[in-house]
Amino acid sequence: MSDTTPNQRAYWRRTLRLTAGLMVVWFAVTFGVAFFARELSFNFFGWPFSFWVGAQGALIVYVLLVAVYARAMARLDEAHGMGED
């Protein structure tokens, strides 16, 4: 039998759900754009969209993913009483 409380299990489930969702976004940006690069052949700010996403857009999404994760985890920690003092 485990020593975890229902609050800890709920916290862990929500943490896993958040991480999985952000990993899906990461995978789509990293591999999806590269896989469909030929179909993404329209101009975006004067550059082919696939090139722009690979060179700039992906980096912006990665920084946003880190920010979303940090903010969501801070809220989740506070909601479940897991925050640091």
C-alpha positions as CSV (number, residue, x, y, z in Angstrom):
1,M,0.0,0.0,0.0
2,S,1.3,3.5,-0.8
3,D,1.7,6.3,1.6
4,T,0.3,9.0,-0.7
5,T,-2.7,11.0,0.1
6,P,-5.6,11.7,-2.3
7,N,-4.3,15.3,-2.6
8,Q,-0.8,14.1,-3.7
9,R,-2.4,11.7,-6.2
10,A,-4.5,14.5,-7.7
11,Y,-1.5,16.7,-7.8
12,W,0.5,14.1,-9.7
13,R,-2.3,13.4,-12.2
14,R,-2.6,17.0,-13.0
15,T,1.2,17.4,-13.3
16,L,1.3,14.4,-15.7
17,R,-1.6,15.8,-17.8
18,L,0.1,19.2,-18.1
19,T,3.4,17.7,-19.0
20,A,1.8,15.4,-21.6
21,G,-0.1,18.3,-23.2
22,L,3.0,20.4,-23.5
23,M,5.0,17.5,-24.9
24,V,2.3,17.1,-27.6
25,V,2.7,20.8,-28.5
26,W,6.5,20.4,-28.5
27,F,6.3,17.3,-30.7
28,A,4.0,19.0,-33.2
29,V,6.3,22.0,-33.5
30,T,9.5,20.1,-33.6
31,F,8.6,17.2,-35.9
32,G,5.2,18.1,-37.4
33,V,6.5,21.2,-39.2
34,A,9.5,19.4,-40.5
35,F,7.4,16.5,-41.7
36,F,4.9,18.7,-43.5
37,A,7.5,21.3,-44.7
38,R,6.7,20.8,-48.4
39,E,3.0,21.4,-47.8
40,L,3.7,24.6,-45.7
41,S,5.0,26.4,-48.8
42,F,3.4,29.9,-48.4
43,N,5.2,33.1,-47.6
44,F,5.2,34.5,-44.0
45,F,6.9,37.8,-43.5
46,G,8.7,37.4,-46.8
47,W,10.1,33.9,-46.0
48,P,8.7,30.4,-46.7
49,F,6.6,29.5,-43.7
50,S,8.5,26.2,-43.0
51,F,11.8,28.0,-42.9
52,W,10.4,30.7,-40.6
53,V,9.0,28.2,-38.2
54,G,12.2,26.2,-38.2
55,A,14.4,29.2,-37.6
56,Q,12.3,31.5,-35.4
57,G,8.8,30.2,-34.7
58,A,9.9,27.0,-33.0
59,L,12.2,29.0,-30.6
60,I,9.3,31.3,-29.7
61,V,7.1,28.3,-29.0
62,Y,9.7,26.7,-26.8
63,V,10.1,29.8,-24.7
64,L,6.3,30.0,-24.4
65,L,6.1,26.3,-23.4
66,V,8.6,27.0,-20.6
67,A,6.6,30.0,-19.4
68,V,3.3,28.2,-19.5
69,Y,4.8,25.3,-17.6
70,A,6.3,27.5,-14.9
71,R,3.1,29.5,-14.4
72,A,0.9,26.4,-14.4
73,M,3.1,24.5,-12.0
74,A,3.2,27.5,-9.6
75,R,-0.6,27.6,-9.6
76,L,-0.8,23.9,-9.2
77,D,1.7,23.9,-6.3
78,E,-0.2,26.6,-4.5
79,A,-3.6,24.9,-5.1
80,H,-2.4,21.6,-3.7
81,G,-0.2,23.0,-0.9
82,M,3.0,21.8,-2.4
83,G,4.6,25.3,-2.8
84,E,8.0,26.2,-1.4
85,D,8.3,28.5,1.6
